[in-house]
Amino acid sequence: MDFLGRIFKFLFWLLIVSWSVALLRRILAWMLRGAMPAGTEQAGTGSAGDAAGLKSGDTESGVAARRLVRDPVCGMHVAEVLAVPLRKSGELVHFCSTACRDKYLSKTERVAANG
C-alpha cells in the first residue's frame, strides 16, 4: 500500500508542476505581447483592418499576424502578412498570389474600358 501511495503522490505533484509551467508560459506570453514596441507593427493598416472589424490599435499588439484576408478573385483566405497587397484608388486589397492580382487588374481595366 505504501508503494501505491508514493505513486499517487508523484502523480499529484507532476500534475501541479505541469499546470504551473503552463500558467507561467501563458503569463510570459501575455507580458511579451504587451512589451512589443510600436515600431514592430505587422504589415498593413487601414481599410483592410477596418473591413475585418478590428480597431486600429489591434495591429500594434500583433493581431495583424493572425488576421486572415480574403482574395477577391478566387475567394481564398490568406494570412495578411503572407498576402500580396495592392493599393488601388486608396483601397488596400490583398491577394493569395500574383496571378490573382494580375487577373484582378486586367478585370478592372476591362471594366474601365467598357465604360
N, C-alpha and C positions, 0 to 999 in steps of 0.2 A: 504494500500500500504506500510505503514511503517513496518508492520509485515513481508511481503514478502522480503523487503529489508534486514531486520535483518536475515532472514533465508539464503538468498544468501550470505550475509557477513559471517555468521557462516560456511557455506559450503566451501566458498573460503579459510578461514583460516584453516579449517580442512584439506583441500587438501594440503595446504602449509606445515602444520605441518607433515602430513603423508609422504610427499616427503622428507622433511628434515630428518625425522627419518630413512627412507630407505637409504638416502645418507650417513648418519652418520654410519649406520650399515655396508655399503659397505667399507667405508674408514677404519673403525675399523678392519674389517676382512682383508683388504689389509695390514694394518700395522702389525697385529698379524702374518700374513703369512710370512712376511719378518723378523720378530723378532725371529723365531724358531731357536734354537741353532743347530749346525751341528750334535751334538751327538744324536738328537732325530729323526734320519732318519727312514723311514719305511723299512720293510723287503725287502732284496734282491736288489742287483745291479749287473750289469754285462750283460751277453748275453741276458737275458730276456728283460732288459731295452733297449738294442741295437736293439733287434728284434721288439720291439714296436715302434721304431723310436724316442725314447726320448734321449736327451743328458744326460750325467752323472750328470750334475748339477741340473736337474729337480727333482731328488729324494730328494735332500736336501731341496727343497721348499715344500715338501709334496705332490707331484704329484703321488708318488707311491701308496698312499692310494686310489687314484681314477683310477688307471690303471687296465685294465682288461687283463687277460692272458687266453690263450686257452688251454684246456686239449687236448693232442694229441690222447687220446684213444677214448673219447666219443664226443669231439668237443665242449663241454660246455664252456662258458666264465665265469670266476670266478674273483672276485677282488683279486689282487695279495696278499694282506695281509691276506686273508682267504684261499688261495690255499695251497695245500700240496706240498712243494718243494722237488726236488730230484736233486742232483748234480751227473751226470754220465759222466765220461770221460771229465771233465772240462766244461760240458754244464749244465746249470740250466734249469730244466724242471718243470712246475707246473701242478698239477692235482686237480680235483674237490674233490676227495675222496681218501682214502687209497686203496679202491678196484680197482680204475682205475690205481693207482700207481703200485699195485701188478700185474695187467694184463699187464701193460707196461713192467715191469721187467721180467715176465715169457715169454712174446713175444720176447724180446731182447735176453733172454737166449736160447730160441728155435732157433732163427736165428743164434746165435753164434755156437750152437751145430751142426746145419746142414751144416755149412761151409760157 
